[in-house]
Amino acid sequence: MLEQKIYSVGEVTKYIKKLLERDINLANIWIKGEISNFKYHPSGHMYFTLKDSTACLKCVMFRSRAKNLLFQPENGMEVIAGGYVSVYEPAGQYQLYVEVLEPSGVGSLHIAFEQLKEKLKAEGLFDEKRKKPLPKVPQTIGVITSPSGAAIRDVLNIVNRRFPGIKVGIVPTLVQGEEAPISIVKALEIANRYEDLEVILLVRGGGSLEELWAFNTEMVARAIAASRIPIVTGIGHETDFTIADFVADVRAPTPSAAAELVVPVKEEILEHIKRLKRALYLAMEKQHETKRAKLELLKSSKIFSKPETVLGDYWQGLDVLYRRLKDSTHKVLVKSKQDFLAVSAKLDTLSPVRILARGFSICMKEDEIIKDYREVEIGDRVEIILRKGSLNCEVVDKRGGLSWKKK
């Protein structure tokens, strides 16, 4: 009997891995399924499962591939994944190593656009209350665009035609390609350093969604929101909408329309000034006539024609008030005198001098009035104040009760 060869787990796993990697169908395969169990690792790698109604397949997309995705994969999203099938030996499981990932049915650019739009909207970057008003007649305009494109020519032609003399500062930038978002952000930073710029036009001509994609990036959107100078966007054609349009203070359908929004027609302003000047002149004339009529009316009034008739009434009224004041003062003085005499009489009745004049006397001991016989002792010296003069006496006897009658 032949001896049966025994394999290790690692050997079997490596064998299966080689079989899978040699299969030409599994080396470059596209699989459609729904994302579940999606995990975005801090390392930048993405782990998820593709499933349909019958089976599940583990998937991994390494950071080098994942960083190029324009959209954010989510659970429940139906996608088409391209890559190769192999075995992850430590876990002993086969999985799809994803190199390309696209939404199924709707393009990745559209998905990325809607995801970023919802994110920035939730943060309030589209709110009207944070948007800045445009100047009525700007003296200096900044234009951020490609210096070789048709957009800058359109803007300059409109500015020169509508209001010659307005200064235009051009800040060149890339408007498409991988480097365009960084270039646009730097151009916005440069423009915001100029103190005399009153408004910025961010413009470019039409193009496909891919060509306009720089204006749908998060870094450009946040740079527009951070600008201290109001920004008007004119990107693409009238039907083109970008994230930059939603964040900007004003969106114009084209570069030409953006210039027309910012630059008024000089002749129209001059004509408006003329109308205002005429209206001001007529208003002043009307006010002058009103004031003159009022002055004539005042000149014909009694106060100017016969002032004595008006003043006579005041003089007579003043005399009446004087007499009333004099009478009132006399009455007050008489009553005050009567009250004073009445109070004086009451005080005189209660005066100690009046009491002494009636034959009474005041007995004092050490400058205190004696009111009770118990306040002195036999032998004490007391002073008796009379109506005229006083007596120094010695107490030889004392009794309670009334004892002033002669015995």
C-alpha positions as CSV (number, residue, x, y, z in Angstrom):
1,M,0.0,0.0,0.0
2,L,1.4,3.4,-1.1
3,E,2.1,5.9,1.7
4,Q,-0.4,8.9,1.6
5,K,1.3,12.4,1.4
6,I,0.2,14.8,4.1
7,Y,0.2,18.5,3.4
8,S,0.3,21.5,5.8
9,V,-2.4,24.1,5.9
10,G,0.1,26.6,4.5
11,E,1.0,24.4,1.6
12,V,-2.6,23.8,0.6
13,T,-3.4,27.5,0.9
14,K,-0.4,28.4,-1.3
15,Y,-1.4,25.7,-3.9
16,I,-5.0,27.1,-4.1
17,K,-3.6,30.7,-4.4
18,K,-1.4,29.6,-7.3
19,L,-4.3,27.9,-9.0
20,L,-6.4,31.1,-8.7
21,E,-3.7,33.4,-9.9
22,R,-3.0,31.2,-13.0
23,D,-6.6,31.3,-14.0
24,I,-6.8,33.9,-16.8
25,N,-10.5,34.6,-16.1
26,L,-9.8,35.5,-12.5
27,A,-6.7,37.6,-13.3
28,N,-8.7,40.5,-14.8
29,I,-12.4,40.2,-13.8
30,W,-15.3,42.6,-13.5
31,I,-17.9,41.9,-10.9
32,K,-21.2,43.6,-10.2
33,G,-22.8,43.6,-6.8
34,E,-24.0,45.6,-3.8
35,I,-21.6,47.0,-1.2
36,S,-22.1,45.8,2.4
37,N,-19.9,45.8,5.6
38,F,-18.0,48.8,4.2
39,K,-15.0,49.8,6.4
40,Y,-12.5,52.6,5.7
41,H,-9.3,51.8,7.5
42,P,-7.1,54.7,8.9
43,S,-4.4,53.4,6.7
44,G,-6.4,54.4,3.7
45,H,-7.3,50.8,2.6
46,M,-11.0,50.0,2.1
47,Y,-12.6,46.7,3.0
48,F,-16.1,45.6,2.0
49,T,-18.2,42.8,0.7
50,L,-19.9,42.5,-2.7
51,K,-23.2,40.6,-2.6
52,D,-26.1,39.6,-4.7
53,S,-29.2,37.5,-4.0
54,T,-27.1,34.2,-4.0
55,A,-23.6,34.9,-2.7
56,C,-21.0,37.2,-1.1
57,L,-17.5,38.0,-2.0
58,K,-14.8,39.7,0.3
59,C,-13.1,42.7,-1.3
60,V,-10.1,44.9,-0.5
61,M,-9.0,48.1,-2.3
62,F,-5.6,49.4,-1.2
63,R,-4.9,53.0,-0.6
64,S,-2.9,53.5,-3.8
65,R,-6.0,52.7,-5.7
66,A,-8.6,54.1,-3.3
67,K,-7.1,57.6,-3.2
68,N,-8.0,58.1,-6.9
69,L,-11.8,57.5,-6.3
70,L,-13.9,60.5,-7.0
71,F,-16.9,59.2,-5.0
72,Q,-17.3,57.8,-1.5
73,P,-18.4,54.1,-1.5
74,E,-21.4,53.5,0.8
75,N,-23.3,50.4,2.0
76,G,-26.2,49.6,-0.3
77,M,-24.5,51.2,-3.3
78,E,-24.5,49.0,-6.4
79,V,-21.1,49.1,-8.1
80,I,-18.9,47.4,-10.7
81,A,-15.5,46.3,-9.4
82,G,-12.6,45.4,-11.6
83,G,-9.5,43.5,-10.3
84,Y,-8.2,40.0,-9.7
85,V,-9.1,37.2,-7.4
86,S,-6.5,35.7,-5.0
87,V,-6.2,34.2,-1.5
88,Y,-5.3,36.1,1.7
89,E,-3.2,33.4,3.2
90,P,-3.3,34.4,7.0
91,A,-7.1,34.1,6.9
92,G,-7.3,31.4,4.3
93,Q,-9.9,33.2,2.4
94,Y,-10.2,34.1,-1.3
95,Q,-11.1,37.7,-2.1
96,L,-11.3,40.3,-4.8
97,Y,-8.4,42.7,-5.0
98,V,-10.2,45.8,-6.4
99,E,-8.2,48.0,-8.8
100,V,-11.2,49.9,-10.3
101,L,-14.5,50.8,-8.8
102,E,-17.4,52.5,-10.6
103,P,-21.0,53.1,-9.6
104,S,-23.4,50.9,-11.6
105,G,-25.8,52.9,-13.8
106,V,-24.7,56.4,-12.7
107,G,-21.2,57.7,-13.3
108,S,-18.7,58.2,-10.5
109,L,-18.5,61.9,-11.2
110,H,-22.2,62.4,-10.8
111,I,-22.1,60.4,-7.5
112,A,-19.1,62.5,-6.3
113,F,-20.9,65.7,-7.3
114,E,-24.1,64.8,-5.3
115,Q,-22.2,63.6,-2.3
116,L,-20.1,66.8,-2.0
117,K,-23.1,68.9,-2.7
118,E,-25.1,67.4,0.2
119,K,-22.1,67.6,2.5
120,L,-21.4,71.3,1.9
121,K,-25.1,72.1,2.0
122,A,-25.4,70.5,5.4
123,E,-22.5,72.7,6.6
124,G,-24.3,75.9,5.5
125,L,-21.9,76.9,2.7
126,F,-24.8,77.4,0.3
127,D,-26.9,79.6,2.7
128,E,-27.9,83.0,1.4
129,K,-27.3,84.7,4.7
130,R,-23.5,84.1,4.4
131,K,-23.2,85.5,0.9
132,K,-21.8,88.9,0.4
133,P,-23.5,91.7,-1.7
134,L,-21.9,93.0,-4.9
135,P,-20.6,96.6,-5.2
136,K,-22.9,98.9,-7.3
137,V,-20.1,100.4,-9.4
138,P,-16.8,98.7,-8.7
139,Q,-13.6,100.6,-9.5
140,T,-11.4,97.5,-9.6
141,I,-12.4,93.9,-10.7
142,G,-10.3,90.7,-10.3
143,V,-10.7,88.0,-12.9
144,I,-9.5,84.5,-12.2
145,T,-9.3,82.3,-15.3
146,S,-7.0,80.9,-17.9
147,P,-5.2,83.8,-19.6
148,S,-5.4,82.1,-23.0
149,G,-9.0,81.1,-22.9
150,A,-12.0,82.7,-24.6
151,A,-13.5,83.7,-21.2
152,I,-11.0,86.4,-20.5
153,R,-11.5,88.0,-23.9
154,D,-15.3,88.0,-23.4
155,V,-15.0,89.6,-20.0
156,L,-12.5,92.3,-21.2
157,N,-14.7,93.2,-24.2
158,I,-17.8,93.6,-22.0
159,V,-16.0,95.7,-19.4
160,N,-14.5,98.0,-22.0
161,R,-17.9,98.3,-23.8
162,R,-20.1,98.9,-20.7
163,F,-17.8,101.0,-18.5
164,P,-14.5,102.1,-19.9
165,G,-12.0,103.0,-17.2
166,I,-12.8,100.3,-14.7
167,K,-9.6,98.5,-13.7
168,V,-9.3,94.8,-14.4
169,G,-6.7,92.6,-12.6
170,I,-6.1,89.2,-14.1
171,V,-5.0,86.4,-11.8
172,P,-4.1,83.4,-14.2
173,T,-4.9,79.9,-13.2
174,L,-5.4,76.4,-14.7
175,V,-9.1,75.7,-15.3
176,Q,-8.9,71.9,-16.0
177,G,-6.8,68.9,-15.2
178,E,-5.4,67.4,-12.0
179,E,-3.5,70.5,-11.0
180,A,-6.3,72.9,-11.7
181,P,-8.0,72.7,-8.2
182,I,-4.7,73.7,-6.4
183,S,-4.0,76.4,-9.0
184,I,-7.5,77.9,-8.5
185,V,-7.1,77.9,-4.7
186,K,-3.8,79.7,-5.0
187,A,-5.3,82.3,-7.4
188,L,-8.1,83.0,-4.9
189,E,-5.6,83.5,-2.1
190,I,-3.5,85.9,-4.3
191,A,-6.6,87.9,-5.3
192,N,-7.7,88.3,-1.6
193,R,-4.3,89.9,-0.8
194,Y,-5.2,93.0,-3.0
195,E,-6.9,95.6,-0.9
196,D,-8.4,97.5,-3.8
197,L,-10.2,94.6,-5.4
198,E,-14.0,94.9,-4.9
199,V,-15.3,91.8,-6.6
200,I,-13.8,88.7,-8.2
201,L,-15.0,86.9,-11.4
202,L,-14.2,83.2,-11.4
203,V,-14.8,82.2,-15.0
204,R,-14.1,79.7,-17.7
205,G,-15.7,78.6,-21.0
206,G,-17.9,75.5,-21.6
207,G,-16.8,71.9,-21.4
208,S,-17.7,68.4,-20.4
209,L,-18.3,67.4,-16.8
210,E,-14.8,66.0,-16.7
211,E,-13.3,69.3,-18.0
212,L,-15.2,71.4,-15.5
213,W,-14.4,69.0,-12.6
214,A,-11.9,71.3,-11.0
215,F,-14.8,73.6,-10.0
216,N,-16.6,70.6,-8.3
217,T,-13.8,69.9,-5.8
218,E,-14.0,70.5,-2.1
219,M,-10.8,72.5,-1.8
220,V,-12.1,75.1,-4.4
221,A,-15.5,75.3,-2.7
222,R,-14.0,76.0,0.7
223,A,-11.6,78.6,-0.8
224,I,-14.5,80.4,-2.4
225,A,-16.4,80.4,0.9
226,A,-13.3,81.7,2.7
227,S,-12.9,84.7,0.4
228,R,-13.3,88.1,2.0
229,I,-14.1,89.6,-1.5
230,P,-17.5,88.7,-3.1
231,I,-17.2,86.2,-5.9
232,V,-19.2,85.8,-9.1
233,T,-18.9,82.6,-11.0
234,G,-19.5,82.2,-14.7
235,I,-18.5,78.6,-15.5
236,G,-19.4,76.8,-18.7
237,H,-22.7,77.2,-20.4
238,E,-26.1,78.2,-19.1
239,T,-27.1,74.6,-18.3
240,D,-23.8,73.8,-16.4
241,F,-23.9,73.9,-12.7
242,T,-20.9,73.3,-10.5
243,I,-20.3,73.2,-6.7
244,A,-18.4,76.5,-7.1
245,D,-21.7,78.1,-8.4
246,F,-23.6,77.0,-5.2
247,V,-20.9,78.4,-2.9
248,A,-20.3,81.7,-4.8
249,D,-22.0,84.9,-3.7
250,V,-23.6,85.1,-7.2
251,R,-23.8,82.6,-10.0
252,A,-23.9,83.8,-13.6
253,P,-24.8,81.3,-16.5
254,T,-21.7,82.3,-18.6
255,P,-18.5,84.3,-18.3
256,S,-20.1,87.1,-20.3
257,A,-23.1,87.2,-18.1
258,A,-20.8,87.3,-15.0
259,A,-19.2,90.5,-16.4
260,E,-22.6,92.0,-17.2
261,L,-23.7,91.4,-13.6
262,V,-20.8,93.2,-12.1
263,V,-20.2,96.0,-14.6
264,P,-23.0,98.5,-15.1
265,V,-23.5,100.4,-18.4
266,K,-21.8,103.8,-17.9
267,E,-24.3,105.7,-20.1
268,E,-27.2,104.2,-18.1
269,I,-25.6,105.4,-14.8
270,L,-25.0,108.9,-16.2
271,E,-28.6,109.1,-17.5
272,H,-29.8,107.9,-14.0
273,I,-27.7,110.6,-12.4
274,K,-29.3,113.2,-14.7
275,R,-32.7,112.0,-13.7
276,L,-31.8,112.2,-10.1
277,K,-30.4,115.7,-10.5
278,R,-33.5,116.8,-12.3
279,A,-35.7,115.3,-9.6
280,L,-33.6,117.0,-6.9
281,Y,-33.9,120.3,-8.6
282,L,-37.7,120.0,-8.9
283,A,-37.9,119.0,-5.2
284,M,-35.8,122.0,-4.2
285,E,-38.0,124.3,-6.3
286,K,-41.1,122.9,-4.8
287,Q,-39.7,123.3,-1.3
288,H,-38.6,126.8,-2.1
289,E,-42.1,127.7,-3.3
290,T,-43.7,126.2,-0.2
291,K,-41.4,128.1,2.1
292,R,-41.9,131.3,0.2
293,A,-45.7,131.0,0.5
294,K,-45.4,130.2,4.2
295,L,-43.2,133.3,4.6
296,E,-45.8,135.5,2.8
297,L,-48.5,134.1,5.1
298,L,-46.4,134.9,8.1
299,K,-45.6,138.5,6.9
300,S,-49.4,139.2,6.6
301,S,-50.2,137.8,10.1
302,K,-50.9,140.1,13.0
303,I,-47.6,139.4,14.8
304,F,-45.8,141.2,12.0
305,S,-48.4,143.7,10.7
306,K,-49.8,144.8,14.1
307,P,-47.6,143.3,16.9
308,E,-49.2,145.5,19.5
309,T,-52.6,143.7,19.1
310,V,-51.0,140.4,19.9
311,L,-48.7,141.7,22.6
312,G,-51.5,143.7,24.3
313,D,-53.3,140.5,25.2
314,Y,-50.1,139.1,26.7
315,W,-49.5,142.4,28.6
316,Q,-53.0,142.4,30.0
317,G,-52.8,138.8,31.0
318,L,-49.5,139.6,32.7
319,D,-51.2,142.3,34.8
320,V,-53.9,139.9,35.8
321,L,-51.4,137.4,36.9
322,Y,-49.5,140.0,38.8
323,R,-52.6,141.1,40.7
324,R,-53.4,137.5,41.5
325,L,-49.9,136.9,42.8
326,K,-50.0,140.0,44.9
327,D,-53.4,139.1,46.4
328,S,-52.3,135.5,47.1
329,T,-49.0,136.7,48.7
330,H,-50.9,139.1,51.0
331,K,-53.4,136.4,52.0
332,V,-50.5,134.0,52.8
333,L,-48.7,136.6,54.8
334,V,-51.8,137.5,56.9
335,K,-52.6,133.9,57.6
336,S,-49.0,133.2,58.5
337,K,-49.0,136.1,60.9
338,Q,-52.2,134.9,62.5
339,D,-50.9,131.4,62.9
340,F,-47.7,132.8,64.4
341,L,-49.5,134.8,67.0
342,A,-51.7,131.8,67.9
343,V,-48.7,129.6,68.4
344,S,-46.9,132.3,70.3
345,A,-49.8,132.7,72.7
346,K,-49.8,128.9,73.3
347,L,-46.1,129.0,74.0
348,D,-46.4,132.0,76.3
349,T,-49.1,130.1,78.3
350,L,-46.8,127.1,78.7
351,S,-43.7,129.3,79.4
352,P,-42.0,128.6,82.8
353,V,-41.7,132.3,83.3
354,R,-45.5,132.7,83.2
355,I,-45.8,129.8,85.7
356,L,-43.4,131.5,88.1
357,A,-45.3,134.8,87.7
358,R,-48.4,133.1,89.1
359,G,-46.6,132.4,92.4
360,F,-45.2,129.0,91.7
361,S,-41.5,128.1,92.1
362,I,-39.1,125.5,90.8
363,C,-37.0,123.3,93.2
364,M,-33.7,122.1,91.8
365,K,-30.9,119.9,93.1
366,E,-27.6,120.0,91.3
367,D,-29.2,121.5,88.2
368,E,-32.0,118.9,88.0
369,I,-35.6,119.7,88.7
370,I,-37.0,117.9,91.7
371,K,-40.4,116.3,90.8
372,D,-40.8,113.8,93.7
373,Y,-40.0,114.2,97.4
374,R,-38.2,110.9,97.3
375,E,-35.5,112.5,95.1
376,V,-34.1,114.4,98.1
377,E,-33.0,113.4,101.6
378,I,-33.1,115.2,104.9
379,G,-30.1,117.6,105.0
380,D,-29.7,117.9,101.2
381,R,-29.1,121.4,99.9
382,V,-31.7,122.5,97.2
383,E,-32.2,125.7,95.2
384,I,-35.7,127.2,94.9
385,I,-36.2,129.5,91.8
386,L,-38.8,132.2,92.3
387,R,-40.2,134.8,89.9
388,K,-37.6,137.1,91.2
389,G,-34.4,135.6,92.5
390,S,-33.8,132.2,94.1
391,L,-33.4,130.6,97.6
392,N,-30.7,128.2,98.8
393,C,-32.3,125.9,101.4
394,E,-31.6,122.8,103.5
395,V,-34.2,120.0,103.7
396,V,-35.3,119.5,107.3
397,D,-38.4,117.5,106.6
398,K,-40.2,115.8,103.7
399,R,-43.7,114.3,103.2
400,G,-45.6,112.7,100.4
401,G,-48.9,114.1,99.0
402,L,-50.0,117.7,98.7
403,S,-48.7,119.7,101.6
404,W,-48.4,123.2,100.2
405,K,-51.4,124.6,102.2
406,K,-50.6,126.4,105.4
407,K,-51.2,124.5,108.6
